Amino acid sequence: MIFEVWAPRASLVELLVASERRAMAEAGGWWSADVAEAAHGSPYAFYVDGDGPYPDPRSRRQPEGIFGPSAVYDHARFTWSDHEWTGRDLRGSVIYEVHIGTFTPEGTFAGAIERLDHLVELSVDFVEIMPVAPVPGGRNWGYDGVDLYAVNETYGGPDGLKSFVDACHGKGIGVILDVVYNHLGPSGNFLHPFGPYFSGVQGSYWGEAVNLDGPGSDEVRRYFIGNAVQWLRDYHVDGLRLDAVHALHDRRATHLLAELADEVDALACTLGRPLTLIAESDLNDPRMVTPREAGGLGMTAQWNDDVHHALHVAVTGETHGYYADFAGSLVKALTQGFVHDGTYSSFRGRTHGAPARNVPGYRFVCCLQNHDQIGNRPQGDRMSVAQLKLGAGLLLTSPYTPMLFMGEEWGARSPFLFFTDHVEPALRDGEGERRRREFEGFGYEWSAPEPGDEETFQRSKLDWGELKEEEHWSLLAWYRDLIAMRKALPELTDPRMDRVSAEERDGWLVVRRGPIRVVANLGLDSVVVPLEAAVLLASDEAVQPVGDGLHLPGQSLAICRTTW
């Protein structure tokens, strides 16, 4: 088989395979060697100008972890059963975010497969899995990944991921994979010896910026675009969530995201199924989700933190840190997409964003909770059952693409804490302090469990036994009913923002979606909300029609259909 690696500045690249170190031939910065005796499973590594051994930058498998050799992996050896899978369109869908290591007691793809029936009964359309690239140690959120073409062996390696995707498709569920292209982890990153993968400047709090627009960046861009194509083509993944794209520093005329969108669109035509790109962006720039043919970057959708923040403030009453700007912003968030659309952001100390005019609602992925919004709290604490019941009613009747975080649907009590397992003492011992510095100014008295402690990770695992308790089972039933209603009533999935209106006064809120009315009491005291003649479709048990309105107890919600 032929081994290839890009190392444009090297004078000599050697391949270590079959217990022999062999010089490779160079052409145009690419080095190659043909080794007949190498096959699936063969370990190998590279030496660059005598230094090494280093894993392959495009390693498909790292069976011994990030500091071990690469292993040859043949994609054709896996037997797929999803031949009739035609994909999932994001429009009208509900997403469910999962961290494989804490979703089940086993913390593996195989363990997650055993819980897919739960997701089928919940009626979600996509499962979004947090990053699966190899990381230091045995536990990590995934954003410290290196060897980006490989899959964490702790979860089950490449075959484990394929089995998970295959099983999801068999259940009618699409898979979105979270990928990180703005930086690599601080441990086990061996790209530097091979070429100009990095720009030499600090691109974000998390690490050195990747080289997207400097000398040698053509191949660096191909490295990341090729990675995206691999997941969609070779692993049958249906979409990618692109982490923190605002930290992609690219001054080229065609931004990396636009180039990626074009490549993925062409791949979708080849595969004959829709492929989704979801950007995590805090820019509030509607060009992010504007189609390429209209001059935008061509992302299918983007995470919308403004909607999360507005919902969080309305439901919890918290107004510290970046939540300060979102008090009283719920109507705008539910009807206009961005709250900061050119308005002043006190957290940033400047005006921020632009209006999301003519952007259909499905292009905004919105949530009550996600891994960041829970895990970036010092204690990783979640919303209460009462808060989730109210918030879910607003989220799942909104014009946006709703996303749930694992366990939210039953009000899981387990926290989702920040955890790592660094093997270098300097990284392991300083992680808690680095975390504290990252969140200075967020309004927290930072006192968090040590990220490197095994207990921090174990506490973050879901407790599926909670589903036996009435409080949790009742909330799960509410989520199931809301999702079923969303799929049954076309007004609720209608993404046209000009058909959504809302008003808020005296602690209550009414959202209008055609003949559908979503009525919420955001306060703690009972209120009577004036409302035209309507039929109750779903509500808390204590909600009662009263004359020309509805009586709602504190923090409750009702969904009605007008009868005129």
N, C-alpha and C positions, 0 to 999 in steps of 0.2 A: 504494500500500500504506500501511497505518497503522503509524506508529511510536509507541511508548509508553514512558514511563520514570517511575519513582516518585521524586519529589523533594519531600517534603512541606513543607520549610522554605524552598524557593526562592521568590523573587518573580518570576523570569523564567527560563524554560528555552527555549533555542533549538536547533534541529536544523540541522546542517550536512550537506546532501546535494545532489547534482547541482550542486555549485559555488555553492550559495545557502544563506545563513543565514536560517532562518525561525523566527518566534516560534511557540511551541506553546500550545495551550489547556489549562487546568487544571481538573480536577474531582476532588475528594476526595484531593488530594495526588498524583494521577497526571496527567501531561502527555502530550498526544497531538497528532499532526499527520498528515494524509493527503496523501501525495505520489504522484501518479499515475505519474510518470516513473521512480520507483525500482523496481528489480527485483533478482532474484538476482545477487549480485556487486557491487551498488552500494556504494561506501564511504560511511560516514556517521559522525558524531560529535555530541556534545552540548556546549553551553555552559550553565553554571549561574551565573546572576547575573553574566554577563559573563566568567566564568573558563572556560577550556578551551583547546582542545577536549579532551573526555574520551571514551573508548570507552564503549559501552553496558554497564551493569552486567550485562545479560543477553545480551551479545554472543555470537552463535553462531559467529562466525569472526573471527579476528584475523590476516589474511594478512601484515601487516607487523610482527607481534609485539606485545608488551604496551604499547608506547609509540605504536603507530600507530592509525589509525581502525578502527572495526568495519566489517564487510561483511555485507550482507544474505545470508542463507543459507536456502534453501528445502528443508526436509527431504524434501518430496514428489518432488524431482528424482532422488533416488537409487533405483536399481532393485534391489530385494532378490530373493534366490533361496531364502530360508529359509522358504518358505511352509508346509512340512510340519514345521517345528521345533516340538516340543511342550514344550521346556524340560528342565531337569535338576533332580532332587531332591537336596538336599545329603546326605540319609541314604545311607550306604554309598559315598560319593564320595571321590575323591582329588583334591586341588587342587595346581596347579603355579604358583608365583609367578614373574612375569617383569617385568623392567625393559626396556621396548621399546628404549631407546637402547643397551643393552649386550648384548642377547640375541643379536644377529647383527652381522656386520661393517657392514651397511648402517645399522643402528640405526633402522629404520623399520617401520611396520605391514606394508608390502609384503615386507620382508625376513623378518619373523616368519612371514608366511603360508607362505613357502617351507620353514619348519621344522616345520610342523604335523604332517607324517607321523611325525616323531620322537616327538611327543607321543601320537599315535594308537598307535604301536607300544609306547609305555610304558604305555598304557591309563589315562591320567589322564582325569578327568571334567570338570574345570573348569580353565581357565587364569585366573589372577588377575593383572591388569596393574596395575602401580604408576601413580600419578596421571598424567593426560595433559593437564591444564589448561596453558595457556601459562605460561611461566616466563621469567626473565631469561636472555638469551643462548641458547646452543645445547645446553647439557648441564646436567642437574639430576636429582636423584632424583625430583622432582615435588612435593615438599611445600612449595615456595615458590611455588605456583601462584596466579595471579590470573585474572580473566575466567573464572570457574568454569564458564560455559556453553559455552565454546569448547574447541577441541582444538589441542594443540601442532602448529604447522605443520611443525616439524622432523621429526616422526614421520609426517606425511602428512595432517594436518588432519582435518576431520570426515568427508570421504569415505574417507580412509584407515582411520579407526577403523571405519566401517561395513563396509568391505570385509573388514577383519580379523574382525569379529564374524560376518559372513556366511560367511566361509570356515571359521571354527571350527564353526559350526552345520552346515555341509556335511560336516564330518568327525566330527560327533557330540559335539563338545566345547562345553560351556557357557562363558560369559565372566563373570567377576566384575571389576568396576572399583573400584579404590581411590579414594576421594574424601575430601577434607579440608574439614571444616566448622567446626573449632575455631579456625582463624585463617586469615589470608591472608598471602601472601609480603610481604617488606619492600620490594619494588621493583615499581613499576607498579600499586600498589593505589590506584585512583581512586574508591573507594566513598564516602569521607568527604564530598566535596562534595554528594553526592546525598541523603544522609539518615543517620539514626541507626543505621547498620549495626554500630557497635561500642559497647562499654559504657564505654570510657574508662579501663579498668583492665587491667593486664597479666594476661592469662588463663593464660599458661603461659610457659615459656622461649622459645617460638617467636614470640610476638607478642601483640597486643592481643586481648582476648576479644570475641567477637561478641555483639551485644545480643539475647539470647533472652528476657529477662524485664523489660526496662525500657520506658519510654515509646517508642512506635513499633515495638515488637518484633513485633507481629502480622505486619506486612509483611516484616520481616526473616526470620521463621520461614518465611513463604511463599516467600521467595527460595531458601532452602536446600531446602525440601521440593520446590519446583518443579524445582530442579536435579536432585534424585534421580529424580523422575518422568521428566524428559527422557531421562536415560540409559537407563532401563528401557523406556520407550515408543518414543522416536524412534530410539534406537541399538540396540534389541533386546537390550540387555545383560540378563543373567540374574540378576545380583545385585550388591550393593555391599559393599565392605569400608569401614567407617566409621572413619577414623583417630582415634586417641586420644580416645575419647568421654568419658573422665574429665576432659578439658579443656573440655567443653561446660558452661558455668556457667548453669544454668537452675533457678530456684527456683519455677517455676510448678507448679500442681497437676498438670497433665499435662505431663510432660517432653517435650522435642522428639523424643526417640527413640520414645516411645510414640505421639506424633502421627504421626511418620513411619511407624511400623509399621502403624498403621491405614490410612494413605493407600496404602501399598504393598500391603497385603492386598486393598484394594478394587480396585487396579489389576490385581492378579493374577487376580481374578475376571473383570475386563473382558477381559484379554488371553487368558485360558484357558491360562496356563502358570504354573508355580511361580516365585516371585521370592524371592531370598534376601537377608537383611541380616545381615552379620557385623560385630560391633563389636570394635574393638581397645580393650580395657579392662584396666586394671591394678587395678581395685577388688576383684576376687575376690568379687563380689556376685552370687549366683545369680538375683536378680531381673532381671538384665540379659537372661537367656535364658528367663525364665518367661513363658509366653504371656500376652497381654493379658487374656484372659478369666479368668485365674487371678491377676490383679493385678500382673503383671510389666510390663516394658518392651517385651516382644514381639520381641526380636531372635531371629533364627533360630539364631544361634550367636555365639560370641565367641572371639577368640584367647586361648589359655591359656598364659601364659608360665611358670607353675609347672612344667608338664610338660616344656617345653623345658629349663628350668634343671636339673631333676632328671636328665634324660637327659644333658645336657651335662656335669654334674659326674660322673656315673657313667662316662661314656665317656672323658672327657679328664682327669679328676682335678683340674681347676681349681676353686679355692674362693675366689677373690678377689671383692671387691665384693659385689654382690647374690647371687653364687653361694654365699656362705658359709653361708647357711641351708639349703642343699639337699643337703649331704653326708648320705648315708644315708636320703634321702627318696624313693627310687625306688619302693618298694612302695606308699607312700601316693599318690604321683603317678599311678601306673598303675591304682589301684583306687578312688580317692576324688575325683579331679579336681583339687581345690585342695590344695596343701600348706599354704599359709597360709589356714586356715579358721577364724580366730579365734586363731591362735597368734602368738607374738611374732616380729616381723620386725626383725632387728638392723640391716638396711640402712635401714629407715624409723624405727627407734627407738621402735616402738609395736606393739601387736597389730594384726593385719590380716586382713580377709576374714571369710567366713562359710561354713559347711558347704554343699556342693553336693548336698544330699539330694534324691533323686528326679529329678535332672537326667540325662537320657539322654546317653550319651557322645558321640553325634554332634554335640551342641551345643557341644563344645569343639574348636576347630581347633588342632591341635598340630603341632609341627615339630621337626626337628633343627637346621635352619638357616632363617633368613629374612633379608630385607634389613637389618633392624635388628641382629640378633644377629651378623651378619658385619660389616656396614658400620660398626657402632659400636665395633669393635675398631680400634685405631690403624692397623694395617697391613691391615685388611680381610681377614684370613686365614681360610681355611676349615678344616674338619676334614680329617684324613687319610683315605685310602681305607680303612684298617683300622678307624678310628673310625666312619666312615660305614656300613661293612658291619654292624658290631655294632649301631649305633644304629638303622639302618633296620629291622633285624629286630625291634627292640622297638617302634618307632613304628608300622610297618605291620601289626603284629599286635595293636595296642591297640584299645580300644573307641571311640576318638576319630576325628574326621575328620582324616586325615593331610594335611599340606601339605609339598611339596618346594619348594626354591628352585632356580632355573634353574642347571643344570650339576651340581647335587648328585648326580644319578643316575649320573654317570660320574666323580665325584671331581675336578671341574674344579680346576685349579691357579691359575687367574686369581683375584686378589682381587676383592672388591667393596668399593671404597673410597668415601668420601664425596666427592662432586664437585659443583661449582657453576660458574657462568659469569656472575657479576654484572657489570653494565656500569658501575655507579657505583663510583668508586675507593674510597670509604669502606667499602662493603660487600665489595668484592673483596679489599682489602688486610687487612681485619680478620677474614675468615671463619675462618682457621685458629685464631686466638686465641679466637674465640667458641666454636669447636668444643671446644677444650681445656677452657675453663671449664665447658661443659655436662657434661663427664664427670669433673669433679673428684669424688673419693670413690668412683670405680668400680674402683679398684685397679690402674689402668694407669699405667705410665710413658709419658706421652703424647708420642709422637714420630711424627707422621703426615705423609704427603705433603700438600703444599699443595692444598687443595680446588680452587682456581681454575686449576691447571695443566692444560693439555690432556693431558699424559701421565697424570695421575691418572685421567682418564676413559678414555683408551685402554687402560690396563692393566686396567681393570675389564671389558672386553669378553670374552665367552666365546671360547675357542679350540676350535672344533669339530674341528680336526685332531687333538686329543688322543684322539678316539674310535678312531683307528687303532692306538693303543697297547694292548697286551694287558691291562695293569693296569686301564685305564679301561673297556675293553670288557667285561672280566670283572665289574666292579662294576655296569655298566649291566644286564648279564644278570641279576645278583642282584636288582636293583630290579624288573626286569620280572617275574621269577619271584615275588617277594614280592607284588606288586600282583595278579598273576594268581591266586595262592593266596588272597589276601584276598577276591577276587571269587568264588572257587569254594567257599570254606568259610564257610557262614553263621555259624559260631561267631565268626569274626574280625570280622564287621561288626555282630554283635549289640551294641546300645548299652546293654543293661541292666547297670548297674554292679554290681548285687548278684550277677551271675553271673561276676564276675571276682575271682580271688583270686591272691595271690602271696606268696612267701617269699624272703628273702635271708639268706644266711649264708656266712661264710668266703669272700667274694668271688664267690659264684655266686648266680644268681637263677632261680627257676622261676615262670612265670606260667601260670595255669590258665584256659582258656577252654573250658568243657565238657570234651570228651575231648581237646582240643588242649593240648599243653604247649609253652611257649616256654622253652627252657633256655639261659641265657647265662652265660658265664664273663667277669666284668667285670675280673678281674685279669690280670696279665701271665704268671703261672705256670700250668701245666696243672693241671686238677683233675678228679676223678671225682665226678659229681653223681649221688646216688642217685635212681632213677626207676623207677616201676612199668613193667611190660612195655609196650613202645610200638614203633611203626613210624616210622622216620625219614621225614619228608616233604621237608625241605630242611635243609641244613647246610653248614658249611665242610667241605672234603674231609678234613681231619684229624680230624674228630669220629668217634669209634668207640664202638659198644656194648661195655661191659665188665661182665660179670656182671649185677648188678642196677642198672646205672646207665649213664652216658655219660661217656666220656673226652673232655674239651674242652681244646684248647690255649688259651693266653692270648688274651683278647679275641676270643672266638668264640661262635657261637650255633647252636642247632639247634631245629627245629620238628618235633614228633612228634605222633602220635595214639596214645592208649592203646588196648590191645587187649583189656582186660577189660570 
